[in-house]
Amino acid sequence: MPLALGPLPALCVADTLRFATICLSRFSAIEGITMRKTFSMAAVVAVIATLLGTAPASAAAGRVVVFELEVIELTVYRNPDGCYKLPLAAHVLINETNDTVRIYGDPFCLTPSLSVAPDYGSHVAPGSGSFSV
């Protein structure tokens, strides 16, 4: 649904479904070319910023330790990277990495999360799901 914008000339409307500005053909050829160049340049800058802003992910250095029960050995994740399902009886998670660990309520790291800073720990509810680094 087109939405008229105040600061633009009366012949331009913003298309909210396509996130673009559309100008009617009453503009002169010079204004139309300038508008297309500006839009094209903005698109190029956005693509370059996206490509430069996405640095390759690296595994966190250190380990995440999960305590379950006194009769079960600690579960240790060395240099974790990505999403890990927590053991079913998980009780305490300790973050010994150099990065923030997020604890999720589901096994796929999709729900809202709790953050655990490096060198801190957190109680986790049994069957709480997963964590990611």
C-alpha positions, 0 to 999 in steps of 0.5 A: 500500500503506497504511503505519501511522504512529507519531505519528498516531492508530491510525485513520490510515494514510498511503497511500504511492501517493497521498502522502496520509493517510487516516483511518477513519470512527471519528473524530468529526465535529469531528476529521474536519472539522479534518483536512479543513481542515488537508489543504485548507489545506496543499494551498492553501499548496503551490499558492501556494508553487509559483506564487510560486516559479516566476519567469519565466525570462530569458535570460542576459546575455552570450555563450557562445563555442565554439572548434572548430578553428583553421580554423573561426570561433568559434561565438558564442551571444548572450544564450543561453536554453534548450538548444543543440546544440554544434557537432560539432567543439566543443573548448572552451566559454567562458562569458561570461554572468552565469549558470552554463552546463551541458554535457551529453553528449546533444543534448537537455540530458537527461543529467547535466551539467558546470557552467561558472561565469560567466567560466570555460571548459571543454574539451568532448569532440568530439560531446559534445552540448549546453549550456544556460543 
